[in-house]
Amino acid sequence: MRSNTALWTKSLSGTTYWRVCAKKLGLKEKENIGLVTLEEYAKSNPGKKDYREKNKIAVVFAEGNIADGKGANGSIGDARYIKALEKILKDDKIKAVVLRINSPGGSALASENILHAINKVKSAGKPIVVSMGDYAASGGYYIACQADSIFAEPNTLTGSIGVFRIVPSLEKAISKNIGITFDSVNTGPYAAGLNLIFSQSPEEARKLQASTEEMYEVFLAHVAKGRKMSRDSVNAIAQGRVWSGSDALAIGLVDRIGGIDQAVASAARLARIKSYRLVNYPAVINPLEEILMEISGQADPEARTARMVRQKAPELYPFYQEWATLKAAHGIQARMLEVVR
């Protein structure tokens, strides 16, 4: 490792930083600190990847909330993931797919769209193996349930097979606290549609409940098909219940306990290949690209706002994340409720 003693004199902030580093390391203030840059660190232990190897296994990282559309960085936007899966489908060199899921779920419609894209890849003869991280719950399990094999860690939060819908109404709050009331003239019983001003009528509430229950039945059917279980057997362990990976193995929601390395090995066996290289999806934007996109005005506004909140008010960032998650929650949700409480 090279010494960065010269950096002590670069600036006051730099001097303060190195003093703090020396103190934490138990060194004297002017004692050399052996440091390496990120580039040097990366080069010190390069990954062994033989680009001459034709066979590939795609590792699709699905982390964050499942959202409609492209989705912000750190979320699973169905448009972005469908595009990645379509690339995998068309690449003849990709023989299998490992879907690494770390998600509490999100939009039920987006989950359905992603599952459809996954099944297209599977139908093309490319095995799909799921590797679950900290959690693969609700929508996270939705997109996993029809894989050829599912791996989970012993403490992975999984299951949470259920859906819900939230339709807020401000009518009573505005009337009680401000004294403002609203009225309308409608041409039909549902002409006003769903809005924040008027509470739902009993008939509207019944229709919302019926559509939510219909989506729940779709979820049950997908799990029953993927796990080769009856609808009633799935319903008995569903209804929003959350299971650990070990418990999920016992009740048939996962196939094996293991990490991503075991999942990759399983995918290779299912694809009947002995040598391969890994390719990651979706493509990750490097920091330089992010800066250029921000300068050119192409950066995602929500991602920019999140980054600013995290930098300027880190203590408020968790609350901002929850607000942003709820703000983006359109339609029926297949989401682990503990995450959005």
C-alpha positions in Angstrom: 0.0 0.0 0.0 1.3 3.5 -0.8 1.5 6.3 1.7 -0.8 9.4 1.4 1.1 11.6 3.9 1.2 14.4 1.3 -2.6 14.7 1.5 -2.3 16.0 5.1 -1.3 19.4 3.8 -3.8 19.8 1.0 -6.6 21.6 2.8 -8.0 22.2 6.2 -10.8 19.8 5.6 -8.4 17.2 4.3 -6.1 17.7 7.4 -9.1 17.3 9.7 -10.1 14.1 7.8 -6.7 12.5 8.1 -6.5 13.4 11.8 -9.8 11.6 12.4 -8.5 8.6 10.4 -5.3 8.5 12.4 -7.2 8.7 15.7 -9.6 5.9 14.7 -6.6 3.7 13.7 -4.8 4.5 16.9 -1.9 6.2 15.0 -0.1 9.4 15.8 -1.2 12.5 13.9 1.8 12.7 11.5 2.2 8.9 11.2 1.8 7.5 7.7 -1.5 6.0 6.8 -1.3 3.3 4.2 -4.2 3.8 1.7 -5.2 2.7 -1.7 -7.6 4.2 -4.2 -10.8 2.4 -5.2 -9.2 1.8 -8.6 -6.1 0.2 -7.0 -8.3 -1.9 -4.7 -10.4 -3.2 -7.6 -7.2 -4.1 -9.5 -5.7 -5.9 -6.5 -8.2 -8.7 -6.6 -9.6 -8.9 -10.2 -12.5 -11.1 -10.9 -11.6 -14.2 -13.0 -13.7 -13.9 -16.1 -12.8 -15.7 -19.3 -14.4 -13.7 -22.1 -13.5 -16.5 -24.5 -16.2 -18.6 -22.7 -19.3 -18.6 -24.9 -21.8 -20.0 -22.3 -23.2 -17.3 -20.0 -25.5 -17.3 -17.0 -27.3 -14.1 -16.5 -27.7 -12.8 -12.9 -30.6 -10.4 -12.6 -30.5 -8.3 -9.5 -34.0 -7.3 -8.4 -33.6 -5.1 -5.4 -36.0 -2.5 -3.9 -39.7 -1.8 -4.3 -41.5 -3.1 -7.4 -42.8 -0.1 -9.3 -44.7 0.6 -12.5 -42.7 2.0 -15.4 -39.0 2.6 -15.5 -38.7 3.1 -11.7 -36.0 5.1 -9.9 -32.6 3.8 -9.1 -32.8 1.3 -6.3 -36.3 0.1 -7.4 -37.6 -2.7 -9.6 -39.4 -0.8 -12.4 -41.2 -3.3 -14.6 -40.4 -1.5 -17.9 -36.7 -1.6 -17.1 -36.6 -5.2 -16.0 -38.8 -6.4 -18.9 -36.3 -4.8 -21.3 -33.4 -6.6 -19.5 -35.3 -9.9 -19.7 -36.0 -9.4 -23.4 -32.3 -9.0 -24.0 -31.6 -12.2 -22.1 -34.3 -14.0 -24.2 -32.6 -12.9 -27.4 -29.0 -13.8 -26.4 -28.4 -17.3 -27.4 -25.2 -17.5 -25.4 -27.2 -17.1 -22.1 -28.1 -20.6 -21.1 -29.7 -19.9 -17.7 -30.8 -17.1 -15.4 -30.4 -16.5 -11.7 -32.9 -14.0 -10.3 -31.5 -12.4 -7.1 -34.4 -11.0 -5.2 -34.2 -8.6 -2.3 -37.6 -6.9 -2.3 -40.7 -6.4 0.0 -42.9 -6.2 -3.1 -44.9 -3.3 -4.5 -47.2 -2.9 -7.5 -49.2 -6.0 -8.2 -49.6 -5.1 -11.9 -45.8 -4.5 -12.2 -45.2 -7.9 -10.5 -47.5 -9.6 -13.0 -45.7 -8.0 -15.9 -42.3 -9.1 -14.7 -43.5 -12.6 -14.0 -44.9 -12.8 -17.6 -41.5 -11.7 -18.9 -39.7 -14.3 -16.7 -42.0 -17.0 -18.0 -41.2 -16.1 -21.6 -37.5 -16.6 -20.9 -38.3 -19.9 -19.1 -40.5 -21.1 -22.1 -37.5 -20.5 -24.4 -35.7 -23.3 -22.5 -33.5 -21.2 -20.2 -33.8 -22.4 -16.6 -34.7 -19.8 -14.0 -33.3 -20.1 -10.5 -34.2 -17.7 -7.8 -31.9 -16.6 -5.0 -33.6 -14.8 -2.2 -31.7 -12.2 -0.1 -33.0 -10.5 3.1 -36.5 -10.7 1.9 -38.6 -11.8 -1.1 -42.0 -11.0 0.1 -45.4 -10.4 -1.5 -44.5 -9.0 -5.0 -41.0 -10.2 -4.4 -42.4 -13.7 -4.0 -44.9 -13.1 -6.9 -42.0 -12.8 -9.4 -40.2 -15.8 -7.9 -43.0 -18.4 -7.5 -42.8 -20.0 -11.0 -39.0 -20.4 -11.1 -37.5 -23.8 -11.7 -35.8 -23.7 -8.3 -35.9 -21.3 -5.4 -33.1 -20.8 -2.9 -33.5 -18.8 0.4 -31.3 -18.0 3.3 -32.5 -19.4 6.7 -33.7 -16.0 7.8 -35.0 -14.7 4.5 -38.4 -13.1 5.0 -40.6 -14.7 2.3 -44.2 -15.4 1.5 -46.5 -12.6 2.5 -48.8 -13.8 -0.2 -51.5 -11.2 -0.3 -52.6 -7.9 -1.8 -54.3 -4.7 -0.6 -55.5 -1.5 -1.9 -55.5 2.0 -0.2 -57.9 4.7 -1.4 -57.5 7.7 0.9 -60.4 10.2 1.4 -60.0 13.7 2.8 -63.8 14.5 2.9 -64.3 14.1 6.7 -60.9 15.6 7.6 -61.6 18.7 5.5 -65.1 19.1 6.8 -64.2 18.6 10.4 -61.0 20.7 10.5 -61.7 23.4 7.9 -65.4 23.4 7.7 -65.5 23.0 3.9 -67.9 20.6 2.3 -68.3 19.4 -1.3 -71.1 18.4 -3.5 -71.4 17.1 -7.0 -73.9 16.4 -9.8 -73.2 13.1 -11.5 -74.5 11.6 -14.7 -74.0 8.0 -13.3 -73.3 6.2 -10.1 -69.5 6.1 -10.8 -69.1 9.3 -12.7 -67.0 11.0 -10.1 -64.6 8.1 -10.0 -62.1 7.6 -7.2 -60.8 10.9 -5.8 -59.6 12.4 -2.5 -62.6 14.6 -1.9 -65.5 12.1 -1.7 -65.7 9.0 0.3 -66.6 5.8 -1.6 -70.2 4.8 -1.7 -71.1 1.3 -0.5 -71.4 0.1 -4.1 -68.0 1.6 -5.0 -66.5 0.0 -1.9 -67.9 -3.4 -2.9 -66.4 -3.1 -6.3 -63.0 -2.2 -5.0 -63.1 -5.1 -2.6 -64.2 -7.5 -5.3 -61.3 -6.4 -7.6 -58.8 -6.7 -4.7 -60.0 -10.3 -4.0 -59.8 -11.1 -7.7 -56.2 -10.1 -7.7 -55.5 -12.2 -4.6 -57.0 -15.2 -6.4 -54.6 -14.5 -9.4 -51.7 -14.5 -6.9 -52.8 -17.8 -5.4 -53.2 -19.3 -8.8 -49.6 -18.3 -9.9 -48.2 -19.8 -6.7 -50.2 -23.0 -7.0 -49.0 -23.5 -10.5 -45.4 -22.7 -9.8 -45.2 -24.7 -6.5 -47.4 -27.6 -7.8 -49.9 -27.1 -4.9 -53.6 -26.8 -4.8 -55.3 -23.4 -4.5 -56.6 -24.2 -1.0 -53.2 -25.4 0.2 -51.6 -22.1 -0.9 -54.4 -20.1 0.7 -53.8 -21.9 4.0 -50.2 -20.6 4.2 -51.0 -17.3 2.4 -53.3 -14.5 3.6 -50.3 -12.1 4.1 -48.4 -14.4 6.4 -44.6 -13.9 6.5 -42.3 -16.9 6.8 -38.6 -17.3 7.5 -36.6 -19.1 4.8 -36.4 -22.3 7.0 -40.1 -22.3 7.6 -40.8 -21.6 3.9 -38.8 -24.7 3.0 -40.9 -26.8 5.3 -44.2 -25.6 3.8 -43.0 -25.8 0.2 -42.6 -22.2 -0.8 -38.8 -22.6 -1.4 -36.8 -25.6 -2.6 -33.4 -25.2 -0.9 -31.5 -23.2 1.7 -28.5 -21.6 0.2 -27.0 -18.4 -1.1 -26.4 -17.0 -4.6 -23.4 -19.3 -5.3 -25.5 -22.3 -4.8 -28.2 -20.8 -7.0 -25.7 -20.2 -9.8 -24.4 -23.8 -9.5 -28.0 -25.1 -9.7 -28.7 -23.0 -12.8 -25.6 -24.4 -14.5 -26.7 -28.0 -13.7 -30.2 -27.3 -15.0 -28.7 -25.8 -18.2 -26.3 -28.8 -18.4 -23.2 -26.6 -18.8 -19.9 -27.1 -16.9 -18.1 -23.9 -17.9 -19.6 -20.5 -18.1 -19.2 -16.8 -17.2 -21.6 -14.6 -15.3 -23.2 -11.4 -16.8 -25.2 -9.0 -14.6 -28.5 -7.4 -15.4 -29.8 -4.7 -15.6 -26.9 -2.5 -16.6 -25.6 -0.4 -13.7 -25.0 3.3 -14.4 -21.5 4.3 -13.3 -20.9 7.5 -11.3 -19.5 9.4 -14.3 -22.6 8.6 -16.4 -24.8 9.8 -13.5 -22.9 13.1 -13.4 -23.2 13.6 -17.2 -26.9 12.7 -17.1 -27.5 15.3 -14.3 -25.6 18.0 -16.2 -27.6 17.3 -19.4 -30.9 17.2 -17.5 -31.5 13.5 -18.2 -31.2 12.4 -14.6 -34.3 11.1 -12.8 -35.8 14.0 -10.8 -36.9 11.7 -8.0 -33.4 10.2 -7.7 -31.9 13.7 -7.6 -34.3 14.7 -4.9 -33.6 11.6 -2.9 -29.8 12.2 -3.2 -30.2 15.8 -2.0 -32.3 14.8 1.0 -29.8 12.1 1.9 -26.9 14.6 1.7 -28.6 17.6 3.3 -30.8 16.0 5.9 -29.8 12.3 6.4 -31.9 12.1 9.6 -35.0 12.7 7.5 -34.1 10.4 4.7 -35.9 7.3 6.1 -39.1 9.3 6.4 -38.7 10.6 2.8 -38.2 7.0 1.6 -41.5 5.9 3.2 -43.3 8.9 1.8 -41.9 8.3 -1.7 -42.8 4.6 -1.5 -46.4 5.4 -0.6 -46.6 8.2 -3.2 -45.6 5.7 -5.9 -48.0 3.0 -4.7 -50.7 3.1 -7.5 -53.4 0.5 -7.7 -53.5 -2.9 -6.0 -50.3 -3.6 -4.0 -48.6 -6.9 -3.4 -46.4 -5.5 -0.7 -45.2 -6.7 2.8 -47.1 -4.3 5.1 -44.3 -4.2 7.7 -42.2 -2.2 5.3 -44.7 0.6 4.7 -46.1 1.0 8.2 
